[in-house]
Every structure is written in structure tokens, then in C-alpha cells.
Amino acid sequence: MTLSILSRATRATNSSLLSLSLKPPPLSFLLTHRHYSSQNQQEKLPAVKGLNPPSTTLPPPLNLPTRDPSTSTFKHYFSLGKAYLTFYKTGLKNIISANRKLVNSNPLPSSSRATILLHKRYSHDIRRLPIFGVILLVCGEFTPLIVLLIPKLVPLTCRIPKQVDLLLRKEHQQRQGVRENEGLEKERKLGGLLGVTGFKWLPINMVEKKVKERIEWVRKDDGMIMSGGGVEKIGGEEEVKLALTERGVNVLGREEKELREVLGRWFKLVKGKGEERVRELIFLGEERWEEVEGRKK
């Protein structure tokens, strides 16, 4: 009976969400890209014009009910299902919100970091929206379990914390495996460290192209962050985590203060340097950055 009620509630919510029209922005706006949740966290910080994308490009807070001994199983699971539905509904609405920000006049400069990241995340999410919509419609209250099996097919704004942790853990394990694989070519290693899909079996020229694109983005992002005020101006822990994962750094189980210090080290090491320095830092990994720091002294 519980599943039946939750299923009806889920389908009603899904129908209303999927019926909303999404007017796509011009193709020139869509920039391809690839990684929690603290919608309120950024909003509490002073607005830094042009550096941080809207907090709605991240997953909204997931407020799950605590099981009270006096609460019946039926009521608890109903509240649990309702909390997940609210989370997914907000996440889908945030994709639509990003669409409107792109279609309508945007007050931020089109070349600002905030706008570029808005484009990237919208492009990432809108490609996954049809599949995720079907999953939500068909699986209903089982969606939180299903998405753990296919975490990368879910829009960023609809990723539950467990799913985000799972992806981060897998990425960290992949980086560890790549660094331990002595037989892997350097460019393929960089591909694995940067999260390039198929880095082991794609033709080497394709891997090189994808690695170059990601390195170029990191260098551009470095410049935008440094010119926008540096690490302290990045809005919120999750934005810091995203910036570090793009640079091949493990963020699991680390506090925001430590993560900001690590990103600060990165900027000191790349300042005034070129593409080779970025490649070297990613290839070595944070654990060996001291080798580069030692050469500076």
C-alpha cells in the first residue's frame, strides 16, 4: 500500500514536470563538459559578480525525515518518498531555471566564469534530462536506488549525496589505478586522471584531443579565478570541490579549509607557467607536488 501511494504521488509529480517546455538556447551557448549539494551555502556568501555560477546549478538540499519510534512504518516511508520527490522536483526546476537564464538576457558578461559554468552545467544536464525523466517516471519511488547503478546518467542538479560520493570515490580509485599502471602511455594516463571516458581503448589521437581540451579549460579557469580574486572568492565548499576534481585532486573526506589550501597551492605552482606545468601537476598528483615546490626554492 505504501509503494502504491508513493508511486501515484511520483507519477503525478513527474507528469507535471515533464510537461514543462524547455526552450533550448542557441547552439553557441552549449559548451560540453562533465561534477554537491548546498544550494543555501552559496546564498549565505557575499555575491561575487561574474565568478560563481548560480547555486541552482548544484543539487538542492536533501532533507530526509528522521525515523521516530512512535512513527508508523507507513508514515515514515511516505515522508521519505515525499522528501525525495521534493528533491527531484527542485532539481528539475533548477534545470529549467538555468534554461531561462540562458534564453533571457543575462546580466553577467558572456565571458565571465559564472556564465561559462552556467552554460557547461546546463549543457551537461539537458542531455541527461530525457533519460532521467523516463527513469523517474517508470521507477518512481525506487529512483534513489536505481541512480546509484547509473550515476553518470543523472543531471547534476538531481544527484543525491550518496550518488555524488559514489562518483567521487570511483574517480579517486580510477586515478589511483592509473598512477599505479606503469605500462600505460603518458597521454592515456593523463586521460584517466582527467576522467576521459574510454581513455584506455580510444585511438590515441582522440585521447590526446580530449586531454588537450580539458587542460585548456583548466588553464582558462585558473586565469578566471585568479583574476576574479583567487580561492577565497570561490563561493562554497562544493564549488571548491568541483574545481579540485577537475584538476585531478582527491576531495573525499576533506574539510573546506583544507581544500581551499590545496587549491591555493595549485595556483601558486601554476602562476606564470604554461601548459606543461598544468600537465605535470595533474600527472604527479597532489601527493608529489612538493617535488615541484622543491625546484622553486
C-alpha positions as CSV (number, residue, x, y, z in Angstrom):
1,M,0.0,0.0,0.0
2,T,2.9,2.3,0.8
3,L,4.5,1.8,-2.5
4,S,1.2,2.3,-4.3
5,I,0.6,5.7,-2.7
6,L,4.2,6.8,-3.3
7,S,4.0,5.6,-6.9
8,R,0.9,7.6,-7.6
9,A,2.5,10.7,-6.0
10,T,5.6,10.2,-8.0
11,R,3.8,9.9,-11.3
12,A,1.7,12.9,-10.6
13,T,4.8,15.0,-9.9
14,N,6.7,13.6,-12.9
15,S,3.8,14.4,-15.3
16,S,3.7,18.0,-14.2
17,L,7.4,18.4,-14.5
18,L,7.8,16.7,-17.9
19,S,5.0,18.7,-19.4
20,L,7.0,21.9,-18.9
21,S,8.5,23.1,-22.1
22,L,12.3,23.6,-22.4
23,K,13.2,26.1,-25.0
24,P,16.8,25.4,-25.9
25,P,19.3,28.3,-26.0
26,P,21.3,29.0,-29.2
27,L,23.9,26.3,-30.1
28,S,26.7,28.8,-29.5
29,F,25.7,28.7,-25.8
30,L,26.1,25.0,-25.4
31,L,29.6,24.1,-24.2
32,T,30.3,20.5,-23.4
33,H,31.7,19.5,-20.0
34,R,31.5,16.9,-17.3
35,H,30.8,17.1,-11.1
36,Y,27.0,18.6,-4.4
37,S,24.7,20.0,-2.8
38,S,24.4,23.2,-0.9
39,Q,22.0,25.5,-2.5
40,N,21.9,27.6,0.6
41,Q,25.6,27.5,1.2
42,Q,26.4,29.8,-1.7
43,E,23.5,32.1,-1.0
44,K,24.9,32.8,2.5
45,L,28.1,34.1,1.0
46,P,28.6,37.6,-0.4
47,A,27.7,37.7,-4.2
48,V,30.9,37.8,-6.3
49,K,29.8,39.1,-9.7
50,G,31.0,37.0,-12.6
51,L,33.0,34.3,-10.7
52,N,30.5,31.9,-9.2
53,P,27.6,30.3,-11.2
54,P,24.1,30.3,-9.7
55,S,23.8,27.9,-6.7
56,T,20.8,26.4,-8.6
57,T,23.3,24.6,-10.9
58,L,24.1,22.4,-7.9
59,P,21.9,19.8,-6.3
60,P,19.4,21.3,-3.8
61,P,19.5,20.2,-0.1
62,L,18.1,16.8,0.5
63,N,16.2,16.9,3.8
64,L,15.3,13.3,4.8
65,P,13.0,12.7,7.8
66,T,14.4,11.1,10.9
67,R,12.7,7.9,12.0
68,D,10.8,8.5,15.2
69,P,10.0,5.3,17.2
70,S,6.4,6.4,17.6
71,T,6.0,6.9,13.8
72,S,4.4,4.1,11.9
73,T,6.4,2.4,9.1
74,F,3.8,3.6,6.5
75,K,4.1,7.2,7.6
76,H,7.9,7.1,7.7
77,Y,8.2,5.7,4.2
78,F,5.6,8.1,2.9
79,S,7.6,11.1,4.3
80,L,10.8,9.6,2.9
81,G,9.3,9.3,-0.6
82,K,7.9,12.8,-0.3
83,A,11.4,14.2,0.6
84,Y,13.0,12.5,-2.4
85,L,10.2,13.8,-4.7
86,T,10.7,17.3,-3.4
87,F,14.4,17.0,-4.1
88,Y,14.0,15.7,-7.7
89,K,11.3,18.2,-8.4
90,T,13.5,21.1,-7.3
91,G,16.4,19.7,-9.2
92,L,14.4,19.5,-12.5
93,K,13.0,23.0,-11.9
94,N,16.6,24.3,-11.5
95,I,17.4,22.9,-15.0
96,I,14.5,24.9,-16.3
97,S,15.7,27.9,-14.4
98,A,19.1,27.6,-16.0
99,N,17.4,27.4,-19.4
100,R,15.6,30.7,-18.7
101,K,18.8,32.4,-17.6
102,L,20.4,31.4,-20.9
103,V,17.5,32.3,-23.1
104,N,16.7,35.6,-21.4
105,S,19.1,38.5,-21.1
106,N,21.9,37.6,-18.7
107,P,23.3,40.5,-16.6
108,L,26.7,38.8,-16.3
109,P,29.3,39.2,-19.0
110,S,29.1,36.3,-21.5
111,S,32.8,35.6,-21.0
112,S,32.6,35.5,-17.2
113,R,33.4,32.3,-15.3
114,A,29.8,32.3,-13.8
115,T,28.2,32.4,-17.3
116,I,30.6,29.8,-18.8
117,L,29.9,27.4,-15.9
118,L,26.2,28.0,-16.2
119,H,26.4,27.0,-19.9
120,K,28.5,24.0,-19.2
121,R,26.3,22.6,-16.5
122,Y,23.1,23.3,-18.4
123,S,24.5,21.5,-21.4
124,H,25.5,18.6,-19.2
125,D,22.1,18.4,-17.5
126,I,19.9,18.9,-20.5
127,R,21.5,16.0,-22.4
128,R,20.7,13.7,-19.4
129,L,17.2,15.1,-18.8
130,P,15.2,12.8,-21.2
131,I,16.7,9.6,-19.9
132,F,16.4,10.6,-16.3
133,G,12.8,11.7,-16.8
134,V,12.0,8.2,-18.1
135,I,13.7,6.6,-15.1
136,L,11.8,8.8,-12.7
137,L,8.5,8.2,-14.4
138,V,9.0,4.4,-14.6
139,C,10.9,3.7,-11.4
140,G,9.1,6.2,-9.2
141,E,10.0,5.7,-5.5
142,F,12.8,3.3,-6.5
143,T,14.7,6.1,-8.4
144,P,17.1,6.8,-5.5
145,L,18.2,3.1,-5.7
146,I,18.4,3.0,-9.5
147,V,20.5,6.1,-9.8
148,L,23.3,4.5,-7.7
149,L,23.7,2.0,-10.6
150,I,23.9,4.6,-13.3
151,P,25.2,7.8,-11.5
152,K,26.6,9.5,-14.6
153,L,23.2,9.4,-16.4
154,V,21.6,11.7,-13.9
155,P,21.7,15.5,-14.2
156,L,23.9,17.3,-11.7
157,T,21.0,19.1,-10.1
158,C,19.3,15.7,-9.3
159,R,22.2,13.8,-7.8
160,I,21.6,12.7,-4.2
161,P,24.6,12.9,-1.8
162,K,25.2,9.1,-1.8
163,Q,25.4,9.3,-5.6
164,V,27.9,12.2,-5.6
165,D,30.1,10.4,-3.0
166,L,30.0,7.2,-5.2
167,L,31.2,9.1,-8.3
168,L,34.0,10.8,-6.3
169,R,35.1,7.5,-4.9
170,K,35.1,5.9,-8.3
171,E,37.1,8.8,-9.8
172,H,39.6,8.6,-6.9
173,Q,40.0,4.8,-7.4
174,Q,40.5,5.3,-11.1
175,R,43.2,7.9,-10.6
176,Q,45.0,5.6,-8.1
177,G,44.8,2.7,-10.6
178,V,46.1,4.9,-13.5
179,R,49.1,6.1,-11.4
180,E,50.0,2.6,-10.5
181,N,49.8,1.3,-14.1
182,E,53.4,1.6,-15.3
183,G,52.5,0.2,-18.7
184,L,50.1,3.0,-19.7
185,E,51.2,5.7,-22.1
186,K,51.6,9.1,-20.5
187,E,48.8,10.7,-22.6
188,R,46.4,7.9,-21.7
189,K,47.4,8.3,-18.1
190,L,46.5,12.0,-18.3
191,G,43.2,11.0,-19.9
192,G,42.4,8.7,-16.9
193,L,43.5,11.3,-14.4
194,L,41.2,13.9,-16.1
195,G,38.2,11.5,-16.3
196,V,38.2,11.0,-20.1
197,T,35.8,8.2,-20.9
198,G,37.4,5.4,-22.8
199,F,41.0,6.6,-22.2
200,K,42.3,3.0,-22.3
201,W,40.8,2.0,-25.6
202,L,40.1,5.1,-27.7
203,P,42.5,5.9,-30.5
204,I,45.4,7.8,-29.1
205,N,44.8,10.9,-31.2
206,M,41.2,11.1,-29.7
207,V,42.6,10.8,-26.2
208,E,45.2,13.5,-26.9
209,K,42.5,15.8,-28.3
210,K,40.2,15.3,-25.2
211,V,43.2,15.8,-22.8
212,K,44.2,19.0,-24.6
213,E,40.6,20.3,-24.3
214,R,40.5,19.6,-20.6
215,I,43.9,21.1,-20.0
216,E,42.9,24.2,-21.9
217,W,39.8,24.6,-19.8
218,V,41.7,24.2,-16.5
219,R,44.2,26.9,-17.7
220,K,41.4,29.2,-18.7
221,D,39.6,28.5,-15.4
222,D,42.8,29.2,-13.5
223,G,43.1,32.6,-15.1
224,M,39.4,33.5,-14.4
225,I,39.7,32.5,-10.8
226,M,42.9,34.4,-10.2
227,S,41.7,37.5,-11.9
228,G,38.4,37.2,-10.0
229,G,40.0,37.4,-6.6
230,G,41.5,33.9,-6.0
231,V,40.5,30.9,-4.0
232,E,38.8,32.9,-1.2
233,K,36.3,34.3,-3.7
234,I,35.0,30.9,-4.8
235,G,31.5,30.5,-3.4
236,G,31.0,27.5,-1.2
237,E,32.6,24.1,-0.4
238,E,31.0,22.4,-3.4
239,E,32.4,24.8,-5.9
240,V,35.9,24.3,-4.4
241,K,35.4,20.5,-4.7
242,L,34.4,20.8,-8.3
243,A,37.4,22.9,-9.1
244,L,39.8,20.4,-7.5
245,T,38.3,17.3,-9.1
246,E,38.8,19.0,-12.5
247,R,42.5,19.2,-11.5
248,G,42.7,15.6,-10.6
249,V,42.7,16.1,-6.8
250,N,41.0,13.8,-4.3
251,V,38.4,15.7,-2.2
252,L,36.9,12.7,-0.3
253,G,36.6,13.2,3.5
254,R,38.3,16.6,3.5
255,E,37.2,19.8,5.1
256,E,36.6,23.0,3.1
257,K,39.5,24.8,4.8
258,E,42.0,22.1,3.7
259,L,40.5,22.0,0.2
260,R,40.9,25.8,-0.2
261,E,44.6,25.5,0.9
262,V,45.2,22.7,-1.7
263,L,43.7,24.9,-4.4
264,G,45.8,27.8,-3.2
265,R,48.9,25.6,-3.6
266,W,47.8,24.8,-7.2
267,F,47.6,28.5,-8.1
268,K,51.0,29.2,-6.6
269,L,52.5,26.4,-8.7
270,V,50.9,27.4,-12.0
271,K,51.3,31.1,-11.7
272,G,53.3,32.4,-14.6
273,K,53.7,28.9,-16.0
274,G,52.4,27.3,-19.2
275,E,50.5,24.2,-20.2
276,E,53.4,21.8,-19.3
277,R,53.2,22.8,-15.6
278,V,49.5,22.0,-15.5
279,R,50.1,18.7,-17.1
280,E,52.9,17.9,-14.7
281,L,50.9,18.7,-11.6
282,I,48.0,16.5,-12.8
283,F,50.3,13.7,-13.8
284,L,52.2,13.8,-10.5
285,G,49.2,14.2,-8.2
286,E,48.9,16.3,-5.1
287,E,51.0,13.9,-3.1
288,R,54.0,14.7,-5.2
289,W,53.5,18.5,-5.7
290,E,56.3,19.0,-3.2
291,E,58.7,17.9,-5.9
292,V,57.8,20.9,-8.0
293,E,57.8,23.2,-5.0
294,G,61.3,22.0,-4.1
295,R,62.5,23.0,-7.6
296,K,61.2,26.5,-7.0
297,K,63.3,27.1,-3.9
